């Protein structure tokens, strides 16, 4: 037998498949349907072995199902928007669209040489107006349903790419593309209200029985549901209290300090009169907003000089710090620190010579419990050194504290989540335009559906930093759809992850499904 000649054999059979339209899908209600879709590739210029592996696996599934008599739809698409194309435009003097389409042509030819059973007549690219028109329509539906909104928020800012980054796009405190240290800025941003589905997403994890348990645990931690207590601390010399949120009200008698986020309203008030506080806040903002960066950084604080009264012992006062590890986005942006039973608080207390008072001991401990040294005790147990809580197990102590503070009018039980609404605004050109007009009379006005898609201008320039849409002389100037007065288009575009569900987490994909179901109703 002659040796197998892949070049000749592949050309022969690929030509035969193409001539017979072997992989072109058609409507046939007599056959069971099967849809095979691998992750869309980003058109970076050339395929690599990761692409070969990914699309070979999908091709095996498609061919197998076709052999079993299924009517298989196996299309291809391109995840075609993104900052690399815009950066290439600046570096190489080309246009993002042309750079992207050239790369698609190259990668399409390379993938076709593999002989994959793809229906190329169904090919799409997310940068095609016919595709992103649907994305804009979905946004308008979400806006109408109260699932998209705009607010001022602290964001990760890449000073090189000059755009907002999601937390997942911040790696070791640096932008995932530029490598520049990320800064923290407060900007008006568009958000998707994914927190409205927190309980549903959490409950849905129980139905994912084929997922590995460790993955489900990761997702539960990502949602981060917690039951705790919101309570008010009276501040000496001030009429307004500081509200904190805690999941460990049982440890109140071990409190050693209060800590405020650098973005807390009181922090801004203090900084207005205190240059050292301003400097400390600026240093905190250089960390960015990702929890990974904040948790990994050295725990630092600034003593504001304020004192808070203990809610049960009014003669006991606690120092109030600004702290770089407190997130404004979680709870109230303020905490009380119990060093003996929280490692982060313990590290902070040791650094600033604050008292460490143990108030929980293991149930089986005999006599005086061991002294807290370098490791906080975070286990279960019974309360000690805690006045009326002494001898109670942790769960009952939490309930007793909540009852007393609620009765006094200074506390309220509350559920919180780590999950945050999804910020989707990005300050760049090569992305899907957000279909909004800002009118000085009417405010935020959705673009009418009949006027979709809102197209990107072909004549954008890339010879200066920042968002080309913001710098464009004419594109952003339009008439208000309602009152016809002179108005301004939204110049932000959607984040990378909005345009293609295969890039989002499974839970975010579930959210999209939930949103569609709600909107259909």
VEXDREN-2710 file (C-alpha; in Angstrom, 1 decimal):
% VEXDREN-2710
k/r/px/py/pz
1/UNK/0.0/0.0/0.0
2/UNK/1.2/3.5/-0.7
3/UNK/1.7/5.8/2.2
4/UNK/-1.1/8.1/3.2
5/UNK/-0.6/11.5/1.6
6/UNK/-2.6/14.0/3.8
7/UNK/-2.2/16.9/1.5
8/UNK/-3.6/15.1/-1.5
9/UNK/-6.2/13.1/0.4
10/UNK/-7.5/16.1/2.4
11/UNK/-7.9/18.3/-0.7
12/UNK/-9.8/15.5/-2.5
13/UNK/-12.3/14.8/0.3
14/UNK/-12.8/18.4/1.3
15/UNK/-13.6/19.2/-2.4
16/UNK/-16.0/16.3/-2.4
17/UNK/-17.7/17.4/0.8
18/UNK/-18.0/21.0/-0.5
19/UNK/-19.5/19.8/-3.8
20/UNK/-22.0/17.7/-2.1
21/UNK/-22.8/20.4/0.5
22/UNK/-22.3/17.7/3.1
23/UNK/-22.3/20.0/6.1
24/UNK/-24.8/22.7/5.1
25/UNK/-27.7/22.6/7.5
26/UNK/-31.2/22.7/6.3
27/UNK/-34.7/22.5/7.9
28/UNK/-35.9/18.9/8.3
29/UNK/-38.5/18.4/10.9
30/UNK/-38.4/14.6/10.4
31/UNK/-34.9/14.5/12.1
32/UNK/-34.0/15.3/15.7
33/UNK/-32.0/18.5/15.9
34/UNK/-28.6/18.9/17.4
35/UNK/-26.6/22.2/17.7
36/UNK/-22.8/22.1/18.1
37/UNK/-21.1/25.4/18.9
38/UNK/-17.6/25.7/20.1
39/UNK/-16.2/29.0/21.6
40/UNK/-15.8/31.6/18.9
41/UNK/-12.1/32.3/18.2
42/UNK/-10.8/35.8/18.6
43/UNK/-9.3/36.8/15.2
44/UNK/-5.7/37.5/16.4
45/UNK/-4.1/36.5/13.1
46/UNK/-3.2/32.8/13.1
47/UNK/-4.7/29.7/14.6
48/UNK/-2.6/27.7/17.1
49/UNK/-2.8/24.2/18.6
50/UNK/-5.4/25.4/21.2
51/UNK/-7.7/26.1/18.2
52/UNK/-6.9/22.7/16.6
53/UNK/-7.8/20.9/19.9
54/UNK/-10.9/22.9/20.5
55/UNK/-12.5/22.6/17.0
56/UNK/-11.4/18.9/16.6
57/UNK/-13.3/18.0/19.7
58/UNK/-16.4/19.8/18.5
59/UNK/-16.1/18.3/15.1
60/UNK/-16.0/14.8/16.6
61/UNK/-19.3/15.5/18.4
62/UNK/-20.9/17.0/15.2
63/UNK/-19.8/14.1/13.0
64/UNK/-20.9/11.5/15.6
65/UNK/-24.4/13.0/16.0
66/UNK/-24.8/13.3/12.2
67/UNK/-23.9/9.6/11.8
68/UNK/-26.7/8.8/14.3
69/UNK/-29.2/10.5/12.1
70/UNK/-29.4/14.0/13.8
71/UNK/-30.0/17.1/11.8
72/UNK/-26.8/18.9/12.9
73/UNK/-26.2/22.6/12.9
74/UNK/-22.5/23.3/13.3
75/UNK/-21.7/27.0/12.5
76/UNK/-18.7/29.2/13.0
77/UNK/-18.4/32.7/14.3
78/UNK/-15.7/35.2/15.3
79/UNK/-15.4/37.1/18.6
80/UNK/-14.4/40.1/16.6
81/UNK/-14.6/43.2/18.8
82/UNK/-11.9/44.0/21.3
83/UNK/-9.1/46.3/22.4
84/UNK/-6.2/44.5/20.6
85/UNK/-7.6/45.6/17.2
86/UNK/-7.8/49.2/18.4
87/UNK/-4.2/49.0/19.7
88/UNK/-3.1/47.5/16.4
89/UNK/-4.8/50.4/14.6
90/UNK/-2.7/52.9/16.6
91/UNK/0.6/50.9/16.2
92/UNK/0.3/49.9/12.6
93/UNK/-1.7/52.8/11.1
94/UNK/-4.6/50.6/10.0
95/UNK/-8.3/50.5/10.9
96/UNK/-9.6/48.0/13.5
97/UNK/-12.2/46.8/11.1
98/UNK/-9.7/46.1/8.3
99/UNK/-7.2/44.5/10.8
100/UNK/-10.0/42.3/12.1
101/UNK/-11.4/41.2/8.7
102/UNK/-7.9/40.4/7.4
103/UNK/-7.2/38.2/10.4
104/UNK/-10.6/36.5/10.0
105/UNK/-9.7/35.7/6.3
106/UNK/-6.4/34.2/7.3
107/UNK/-7.8/32.1/10.2
108/UNK/-10.8/31.0/8.2
109/UNK/-8.5/29.6/5.5
110/UNK/-6.4/27.8/8.1
111/UNK/-9.4/26.3/9.8
112/UNK/-10.9/25.2/6.5
113/UNK/-7.7/23.3/5.7
114/UNK/-8.5/21.1/8.8
115/UNK/-11.6/19.7/7.0
116/UNK/-13.9/20.5/9.9
117/UNK/-17.6/19.6/9.3
118/UNK/-18.6/23.3/9.7
119/UNK/-21.5/24.9/7.9
120/UNK/-19.5/28.0/6.7
121/UNK/-22.7/29.5/5.1
122/UNK/-23.8/30.2/8.7
123/UNK/-20.6/32.2/9.6
124/UNK/-21.0/35.4/11.6
125/UNK/-18.7/37.9/13.3
126/UNK/-19.7/39.9/16.3
127/UNK/-18.5/43.1/14.6
128/UNK/-21.1/42.8/11.9
129/UNK/-23.9/45.3/12.3
130/UNK/-26.4/42.6/11.7
131/UNK/-25.1/40.8/14.8
132/UNK/-24.6/43.7/17.1
133/UNK/-28.1/45.1/16.2
134/UNK/-29.5/42.2/18.3
135/UNK/-27.1/43.0/21.1
136/UNK/-28.4/46.6/21.1
137/UNK/-32.0/45.4/21.0
138/UNK/-31.3/43.1/24.0
139/UNK/-29.8/46.0/25.9
140/UNK/-32.9/48.1/25.3
141/UNK/-35.1/45.2/26.5
142/UNK/-33.0/44.9/29.6
143/UNK/-33.2/48.7/30.2
144/UNK/-37.0/48.6/29.8
145/UNK/-37.2/45.7/32.3
146/UNK/-35.1/47.6/34.9
147/UNK/-32.2/45.2/34.4
148/UNK/-29.8/47.8/32.9
149/UNK/-29.1/51.1/34.6
150/UNK/-26.5/53.8/34.9
151/UNK/-24.7/55.0/38.0
152/UNK/-21.5/56.5/39.3
153/UNK/-19.1/53.8/40.5
154/UNK/-15.5/53.2/41.4
155/UNK/-13.9/51.2/38.6
156/UNK/-10.5/49.8/37.5
157/UNK/-8.9/52.2/35.1
158/UNK/-6.1/51.2/32.7
159/UNK/-4.0/54.4/32.2
160/UNK/-2.3/53.0/29.1
161/UNK/-5.4/51.6/27.3
162/UNK/-7.4/54.4/28.9
163/UNK/-10.5/52.2/29.5
164/UNK/-12.3/50.6/32.4
165/UNK/-11.4/47.0/33.2
166/UNK/-13.5/44.3/34.8
167/UNK/-12.0/42.7/37.9
168/UNK/-11.3/39.6/35.8
169/UNK/-9.2/41.8/33.5
170/UNK/-6.9/42.9/36.3
171/UNK/-4.0/40.4/36.8
172/UNK/-1.7/41.0/39.8
173/UNK/-2.9/44.6/39.9
174/UNK/-2.1/45.3/36.3
175/UNK/-4.2/45.6/33.0
176/UNK/-4.5/42.2/31.2
177/UNK/-3.5/43.8/27.9
178/UNK/-1.2/46.7/28.7
179/UNK/0.5/45.4/31.9
180/UNK/0.1/48.9/33.4
181/UNK/-0.6/49.3/37.1
182/UNK/-4.4/49.8/37.4
183/UNK/-5.8/52.9/39.0
184/UNK/-9.1/53.5/40.7
185/UNK/-11.5/56.1/39.4
186/UNK/-15.1/57.1/39.9
187/UNK/-17.1/57.2/36.6
188/UNK/-20.6/57.1/35.3
189/UNK/-21.1/53.5/34.1
190/UNK/-23.8/51.2/32.6
191/UNK/-24.5/48.1/34.6
192/UNK/-26.5/44.9/34.3
193/UNK/-28.5/44.1/37.4
194/UNK/-27.3/40.5/37.9
195/UNK/-27.7/40.8/41.7
196/UNK/-31.4/40.6/41.2
197/UNK/-30.9/37.0/40.3
198/UNK/-28.5/36.1/43.2
199/UNK/-30.8/33.8/45.0
200/UNK/-32.0/32.1/41.8
201/UNK/-28.4/31.6/40.6
202/UNK/-27.5/30.1/44.0
203/UNK/-30.4/27.8/44.0
204/UNK/-29.7/26.7/40.4
205/UNK/-26.3/25.3/41.5
206/UNK/-28.1/22.5/43.3
207/UNK/-29.4/21.3/39.9
208/UNK/-26.0/21.1/38.3
209/UNK/-25.3/17.6/39.5
210/UNK/-22.8/16.8/36.8
211/UNK/-20.6/19.7/37.8
212/UNK/-17.6/18.9/40.0
213/UNK/-18.3/19.9/43.6
214/UNK/-15.2/22.1/43.8
215/UNK/-16.6/24.1/40.9
216/UNK/-20.0/24.5/42.5
217/UNK/-18.2/25.7/45.7
218/UNK/-16.3/28.3/43.7
219/UNK/-19.5/29.5/42.2
220/UNK/-21.3/29.7/45.6
221/UNK/-18.3/31.7/46.9
222/UNK/-18.5/34.0/43.9
223/UNK/-22.2/34.7/44.7
224/UNK/-21.2/34.9/48.4
225/UNK/-24.5/35.0/50.2
226/UNK/-24.1/35.9/53.8
227/UNK/-26.6/36.5/56.7
228/UNK/-25.5/39.3/59.1
229/UNK/-26.4/42.4/61.0
230/UNK/-26.4/46.0/60.1
231/UNK/-25.8/48.1/63.1
232/UNK/-25.0/51.7/64.1
233/UNK/-22.0/52.9/66.1
234/UNK/-22.3/56.2/67.8
235/UNK/-19.4/58.6/67.0
236/UNK/-18.1/60.8/69.8
237/UNK/-18.7/64.4/68.9
238/UNK/-20.8/63.7/65.8
239/UNK/-24.6/63.5/65.4
240/UNK/-24.5/60.9/62.6
241/UNK/-23.5/57.3/63.4
242/UNK/-21.4/55.0/61.3
243/UNK/-23.3/52.0/60.0
244/UNK/-21.4/48.7/59.6
245/UNK/-22.4/45.3/58.3
246/UNK/-21.0/42.2/60.0
247/UNK/-21.6/38.4/59.7
248/UNK/-20.1/37.9/63.2
249/UNK/-22.1/40.1/65.7
250/UNK/-21.3/37.4/68.3
251/UNK/-17.8/38.8/68.5
252/UNK/-18.8/42.4/69.3
253/UNK/-17.2/42.2/72.8
254/UNK/-13.9/41.5/71.0
255/UNK/-14.1/44.6/68.9
256/UNK/-10.9/46.7/68.7
257/UNK/-11.5/49.2/66.0
258/UNK/-13.8/50.4/63.2
259/UNK/-12.5/50.6/59.6
260/UNK/-13.9/52.6/56.7
261/UNK/-13.4/52.1/53.0
262/UNK/-11.2/54.8/51.4
263/UNK/-14.4/55.5/49.3
264/UNK/-16.7/55.9/52.3
265/UNK/-18.5/59.3/52.3
266/UNK/-17.0/60.0/55.7
267/UNK/-13.5/59.3/54.3
268/UNK/-14.1/62.0/51.7
269/UNK/-15.2/64.4/54.4
270/UNK/-12.1/63.7/56.5
271/UNK/-9.8/64.0/53.5
272/UNK/-11.2/67.4/52.7
273/UNK/-9.6/68.7/55.9
274/UNK/-6.6/66.3/56.2
275/UNK/-3.8/66.2/53.7
276/UNK/-2.4/62.9/55.1
277/UNK/-5.8/61.3/54.7
278/UNK/-5.9/62.4/51.1
279/UNK/-2.5/60.9/50.5
280/UNK/-3.5/57.6/52.1
281/UNK/-6.7/57.5/50.0
282/UNK/-4.7/58.1/46.8
283/UNK/-2.3/55.3/47.7
284/UNK/-5.3/53.0/48.2
285/UNK/-6.7/53.9/44.8
286/UNK/-3.5/52.8/43.1
287/UNK/-4.4/49.2/44.1
288/UNK/-7.3/49.1/41.7
289/UNK/-10.7/47.6/42.7
290/UNK/-10.1/43.8/42.3
291/UNK/-10.5/41.8/45.5
292/UNK/-7.4/39.8/44.5
293/UNK/-5.2/42.9/44.5
294/UNK/-6.8/44.3/47.7
295/UNK/-6.5/41.0/49.6
296/UNK/-2.9/40.4/48.5
297/UNK/-1.8/43.9/49.5
298/UNK/-0.3/44.7/52.9
299/UNK/-3.1/45.7/55.3
300/UNK/-2.7/49.4/56.0
301/UNK/-4.7/52.0/57.8
302/UNK/-4.9/55.7/58.7
303/UNK/-6.2/56.7/62.1
304/UNK/-8.8/59.4/61.6
305/UNK/-8.8/60.5/65.3
306/UNK/-12.5/59.7/65.5
307/UNK/-13.8/57.4/68.3
308/UNK/-16.8/55.1/68.2
309/UNK/-18.8/54.0/71.2
310/UNK/-19.3/50.3/71.8
311/UNK/-23.1/49.6/71.4
312/UNK/-23.3/47.7/74.7
313/UNK/-20.6/49.4/76.7
314/UNK/-21.0/53.2/76.0
315/UNK/-17.9/54.0/78.1
316/UNK/-15.7/51.9/75.8
317/UNK/-14.5/53.7/72.7
318/UNK/-12.9/52.3/69.5
319/UNK/-10.5/54.1/67.1
320/UNK/-11.9/54.7/63.6
321/UNK/-9.4/54.0/60.8
322/UNK/-9.5/54.3/57.0
323/UNK/-8.3/50.9/55.8
324/UNK/-7.2/49.7/52.4
325/UNK/-8.8/46.3/52.7
326/UNK/-12.4/47.5/53.2
327/UNK/-14.6/47.5/50.1
328/UNK/-17.2/50.2/49.6
329/UNK/-19.2/47.8/47.4
330/UNK/-19.8/45.3/50.1
331/UNK/-22.2/45.9/53.0
332/UNK/-21.9/49.5/54.1
333/UNK/-18.3/50.1/53.3
334/UNK/-17.5/50.0/57.0
335/UNK/-16.6/47.2/59.5
336/UNK/-15.8/46.6/63.1
337/UNK/-12.6/44.6/63.6
338/UNK/-12.3/41.7/66.0
339/UNK/-8.7/40.7/65.7
340/UNK/-8.9/37.4/67.7
341/UNK/-11.3/35.9/65.3
342/UNK/-10.5/37.3/61.8
343/UNK/-7.0/36.9/60.3
344/UNK/-7.2/40.1/58.4
345/UNK/-8.2/42.0/61.5
346/UNK/-5.5/40.3/63.5
347/UNK/-2.8/41.3/61.0
348/UNK/-4.1/44.9/61.1
349/UNK/-4.2/44.9/64.9
350/UNK/-0.6/43.7/65.3
351/UNK/0.6/46.3/62.8
352/UNK/-1.1/49.2/64.7
353/UNK/-0.7/47.8/68.3
354/UNK/-4.4/47.4/68.9
355/UNK/-5.8/45.0/71.6
356/UNK/-6.6/41.4/70.8
357/UNK/-9.4/40.1/73.0
358/UNK/-10.5/36.5/72.6
359/UNK/-14.3/36.0/72.9
360/UNK/-14.8/32.5/71.3
361/UNK/-13.3/29.3/72.7
362/UNK/-13.6/25.8/71.3
363/UNK/-16.5/23.9/72.9
364/UNK/-14.2/21.2/74.1
365/UNK/-11.6/23.5/75.5
366/UNK/-10.9/23.0/79.2
367/UNK/-9.9/25.9/81.4
368/UNK/-8.5/29.1/80.0
369/UNK/-8.3/28.9/76.1
370/UNK/-4.9/29.4/74.4
371/UNK/-3.7/33.0/73.8
372/UNK/-4.1/34.3/70.3
373/UNK/-0.7/34.8/68.7
374/UNK/-0.2/34.9/65.0
375/UNK/-3.3/32.9/63.9
376/UNK/-6.9/34.1/64.5
377/UNK/-9.4/31.5/65.8
378/UNK/-12.2/31.3/63.3
379/UNK/-13.8/28.0/64.4
380/UNK/-17.1/27.4/66.2
381/UNK/-17.4/27.3/69.9
382/UNK/-18.8/29.1/73.0
383/UNK/-18.6/32.7/74.0
384/UNK/-16.2/34.0/76.7
385/UNK/-15.3/37.4/77.9
386/UNK/-18.6/38.6/76.5
387/UNK/-20.9/39.7/79.3
388/UNK/-24.4/38.4/78.8
389/UNK/-23.2/36.1/75.9
390/UNK/-20.9/34.0/78.1
391/UNK/-21.5/30.3/77.7
392/UNK/-23.7/30.6/74.6
393/UNK/-22.8/28.8/71.4
394/UNK/-21.9/31.0/68.4
395/UNK/-25.2/30.6/66.6
396/UNK/-27.3/31.5/69.7
397/UNK/-25.0/34.4/70.5
398/UNK/-25.5/35.9/67.0
399/UNK/-29.3/35.7/67.5
400/UNK/-29.1/37.2/71.0
401/UNK/-27.0/40.2/69.9
402/UNK/-29.4/40.7/66.9
403/UNK/-32.4/40.7/69.2
404/UNK/-31.0/43.2/71.6
405/UNK/-29.7/45.6/69.0
406/UNK/-33.0/45.4/67.0
407/UNK/-34.9/46.1/70.2
408/UNK/-32.7/49.1/70.8
409/UNK/-33.3/50.4/67.3
410/UNK/-29.6/50.4/66.3
411/UNK/-29.5/47.0/64.5
412/UNK/-31.2/45.1/61.8
413/UNK/-30.7/41.6/60.3
414/UNK/-29.7/41.7/56.7
415/UNK/-28.6/39.4/53.8
416/UNK/-25.7/40.5/51.6
417/UNK/-23.9/39.1/48.6
418/UNK/-20.3/39.3/47.2
419/UNK/-21.8/39.2/43.8
420/UNK/-21.9/42.7/42.2
421/UNK/-23.8/44.1/39.3
422/UNK/-21.9/43.8/36.1
423/UNK/-20.3/47.0/34.8
424/UNK/-20.4/46.9/31.0
425/UNK/-19.2/50.3/29.9
426/UNK/-15.8/50.6/28.1
427/UNK/-14.2/53.7/26.8
428/UNK/-13.1/52.5/23.4
429/UNK/-14.1/52.5/19.7
430/UNK/-14.0/48.9/18.6
431/UNK/-17.0/47.6/20.5
432/UNK/-20.7/47.5/20.2
433/UNK/-22.1/51.1/20.6
434/UNK/-24.5/51.5/23.6
435/UNK/-27.8/52.7/22.0
436/UNK/-28.4/55.7/24.3
437/UNK/-28.7/59.4/23.7
438/UNK/-28.0/62.0/26.5
439/UNK/-30.3/65.0/26.2
440/UNK/-30.0/68.1/28.3
441/UNK/-33.8/68.3/28.5
442/UNK/-35.0/64.7/28.5
443/UNK/-32.0/63.0/30.2
444/UNK/-31.1/59.5/29.2
445/UNK/-33.1/58.5/26.1
446/UNK/-33.0/55.0/24.5
447/UNK/-32.4/55.0/20.7
448/UNK/-35.7/53.8/19.1
449/UNK/-35.6/50.2/17.9
450/UNK/-36.4/51.3/14.4
451/UNK/-33.1/53.2/14.3
452/UNK/-31.0/50.2/15.3
453/UNK/-28.2/49.3/14.8
454/UNK/-26.3/52.4/15.9
455/UNK/-23.3/52.0/13.6
456/UNK/-19.7/52.8/14.4
457/UNK/-18.3/55.7/12.3
458/UNK/-15.9/54.4/9.6
459/UNK/-13.8/57.5/9.7
460/UNK/-12.7/57.3/13.4
461/UNK/-9.1/58.4/14.0
462/UNK/-6.6/56.6/16.2
463/UNK/-3.7/59.1/16.3
464/UNK/-4.4/60.2/19.9
465/UNK/-5.0/58.5/23.3
466/UNK/-8.4/57.9/24.7
467/UNK/-11.7/56.9/23.1
468/UNK/-11.9/57.8/19.4
469/UNK/-15.7/58.1/19.7
470/UNK/-15.3/60.8/22.3
471/UNK/-12.9/62.7/20.0
472/UNK/-15.0/62.2/16.8
473/UNK/-16.2/65.7/15.5
474/UNK/-19.6/64.7/14.3
475/UNK/-20.7/61.1/15.3
476/UNK/-21.6/61.9/18.8
477/UNK/-23.8/64.9/18.0
478/UNK/-27.4/63.9/17.3
479/UNK/-30.9/65.1/17.8
480/UNK/-32.8/63.8/20.8
481/UNK/-35.2/61.1/19.7
482/UNK/-37.9/62.6/21.9
483/UNK/-37.7/66.4/21.8
484/UNK/-35.4/66.8/18.8
485/UNK/-33.1/69.2/20.7
486/UNK/-29.3/68.9/20.2
487/UNK/-28.1/65.9/22.2
488/UNK/-25.1/63.6/22.5
489/UNK/-24.7/59.9/21.8
490/UNK/-23.3/57.6/24.5
491/UNK/-19.6/57.2/23.5
492/UNK/-18.9/54.2/25.7
493/UNK/-19.2/50.8/24.0
494/UNK/-20.0/47.4/25.5
495/UNK/-17.4/45.3/27.3
496/UNK/-15.8/42.4/25.6
497/UNK/-17.8/39.8/27.6
498/UNK/-21.2/41.3/26.7
499/UNK/-20.9/40.4/23.0
500/UNK/-20.4/36.6/23.3
501/UNK/-21.9/34.4/25.9
502/UNK/-19.3/31.8/25.5
503/UNK/-16.8/34.1/27.3
504/UNK/-19.0/34.6/30.3
505/UNK/-19.3/32.3/33.2
506/UNK/-22.0/29.6/33.2
507/UNK/-23.9/31.6/35.8
508/UNK/-23.8/34.7/33.7
509/UNK/-25.1/32.7/30.7
510/UNK/-27.9/31.5/33.0
511/UNK/-28.6/35.1/33.7
512/UNK/-29.0/35.9/30.0
513/UNK/-31.5/33.1/29.7
514/UNK/-33.4/34.3/32.8
515/UNK/-33.5/37.8/31.3
516/UNK/-34.9/36.6/28.0
517/UNK/-37.5/34.5/29.7
518/UNK/-38.6/37.5/31.8
519/UNK/-38.7/39.8/28.8
520/UNK/-40.7/37.3/26.8
521/UNK/-43.4/37.3/29.6
END
